[in-house]
Amino acid sequence: MENLDNTVIEVLTEEHGEKVIAWWKKQGIHTRCKIGVCTKKYDNDYRYYGVINGIFDNCSIEEVRENNAKIIELPTEEKTFPRMMMCWDNENLAFNIYVLFYDKQLNYPYIGILASDVERYKSGDYNIDLIYYKNAKEIEEQPKEMTLDEVCKELGYKIKIVK
């Protein structure tokens, strides 16, 4: 990541604050004893956590402006690999692929194996052909098909057949 001096993140809630502090720690910043409890939710003035002039602290919007600090949003965590994804080059032909890694410098950056080879791979058999794809997206959870009996049981209803 680029130089983080004069960069802050506005903390929205206490849960968000924990994530903000953890993110700063991952960047190698010593967060001192800060835990991220000064929040926008409670209208706290000192809810901007970050590095200003080389020092990590929480500060007010006035301090952010005085130091011409940049306010960023908490970067989203990228999901880790390997994981199953829907991959394709031609949108008419998409496959569930076990993506091992992603390399944005490649023309076909999603590199994985067929779903049918996952058990072999997990058991240590690496003599499996790699497949490269241009596009990928998360696999959307498919709605579960249920019988009327299963729906009623799930909802706590009893079926009474009337003749």
N, C-alpha and C positions, 0 to 999 in steps of 0.2 A: 504494500500500500504506500501511497505517496506520503510525504512529510505531514505529520499530524499536528505540528505546532500551530497554535492559534486555530484549533478546531474543537468544537463542542457538540454535544448531543443533548437535546432537551429531553428530560425524563418525564414521561407521562403518568406512570403509575409506579407503585412500589415493585411490582413484578417486572415491569419494563426496566426499572432502575437496576435490578439485579442483573438483567441481561446486558445493560449498558456497561456496568462495572466489569462483568465477565469479558465483554468484548474488548474493553480497554486493556485488560490484563493479557488477553491473547495477542494484542499488538505489542506486548513487551513494556507497557507503561506501568510504573509503580503507582497504584491507586491509593496509596497510603491507607487510611482507615475508613475510607468512603464506602458506603454500602448502597447508595442510591435511593434514600428515603425522602429527599426533598423533591417533590413532584408537582406537575401541573395540576393533577387531580385535586391536590390540597392547596392550590394557588400559592405555592411557595415561590418566593422571588429567586432563590438560589438553586434553581432546578436545571441549570446548564452545566453538564459535567464534561470536562475535557482538559486539554493542555493549552494553557495560555502563557506565553513567554517561557516555555520549557518546563512549566510546573503544572502537575495535574491537580485539579481542585473542582469544586462546584462553585458557580458564580451566578450573578444576576445578568439580566439582559443588558443593563447599562454597562457592565464590565465587558460583555461580549462586544458591544458596539464600540466602546472606547478603544479596544485592542484590535478592532477590525477582524474579529475572529469569524470563521466560517461555521455556520450551523449545518450539521449533516444529520440525516436520519440514521438510526441504527441499521447497519447493513444486515440484510437477511442472510441467514446461514445457508450456505449451499448444501444440498443433500449430498451425502457421501456415496461412493461407489464401492463395490458393485451393487446394482439393484435392477429390478425388472423395469423396462420402459417400452413404450410403443415406438418403434423406429421405422423410418421409411426414406426412400429416395424419391419414389413416385407415390403420391398420395393415394393412388388406387391400390397400392401393395404395401400395407403396413403389417409389421410383425411384432410380437412380443419377444423382445431380445433381452438377455441378461447382460446389461452394459457393465463392462469391467472398469472402464475409465473414459474420460472425455479430454480431448486435447484440442483447444480452440484454434491452434495454428494449422491444423490439417483441413483439407477440403472436405473430408469425411470424418468429422471429429468424434463420433460416437463409436466406440470399439467394444464389441461384445461377442457373445456366443449364442447359439440357438437355445431356446428354453429346454429343449429335449436333452441338451448336453450339460445342464446345470449340475445334476447329481454326480456325474462323472468328474466334473471340474471340482466340486466341493470335496470329493473323496481323494483328490490329489492327482487326477489324471489330467495333465496339461497338454496332452497331444490332441488338441482340439483346434479346428480351424477358427480363426478370428474373422469376424464380419465387421465391415466398416459402413456406417450410415451417415448421411448428410443431416438428417433431422430426427428429433426425438421429443417425446413429451411424456408426462406422467401418465400412468395407466389409471383411467377413471374406474372407480369401483362399480362393478355391474350390479344392478338391482337383483336381489335374491328372489328366485321364484319360489312361491309357497302355495301349498294347497289351502283350500278353505278351512280344513281342520287345523292346519298349522297357524293360520291367521287368527282364528278364534282362540286357540290356545295361547298365542302370544298376547292377545288383548284381554284374556281372562273371560271369554264368553263361552257358553255352552251351546252346542247345536241341538235344537229340538226340531225334528222333522214332523211337519204337520201334514196329515193325509186328508 
